[in-house]
């Protein structure tokens, strides 16, 4: 099975990444997590991205706040799918990070999830890997059924109280 690479721009992004890691663990998807900054350690971020395919990765998740150039910097150095997580900051509530992550130039795509959307980033990474992995696809199907059943149970519970 291919691994998921996780890069965060700062340890302040760790709470968001922990949600992604929990999902990857749930699906038993191997991963590595690192802190590399697009601005303070650009060589490290580029080296990771350039070697990711050869090192067994199938998708990369990149989380950053504020200027949030990390996902784009990673995507510029690999042809693997990159999922960007814009992280909330005090200044603009994450809008700055969202716009920096989603507004990529033509030819360098970055899939972007919601601000602080660590769980969805990991689910998207699992879906990408599941294109070639029937076992993961089956686990995704089971999760969707479980989630639907949970909503319907809540519906029944509310209906019985009204």
Secondary structure by P-SEA (a helix, b strand, c coil): cbbbbbbbccccaaaaaaaaaaaaaaacccbbbbbbbccccaaaaaaaaaacccccccbbbbbbccccaaaaaaaaccccbbbbbbbbcccccaaaaaaaaaccccccccccccccaaaaaaaaaaaaaacccaaaaaaaaaaaaaaaaaaaaaaaaaaaac
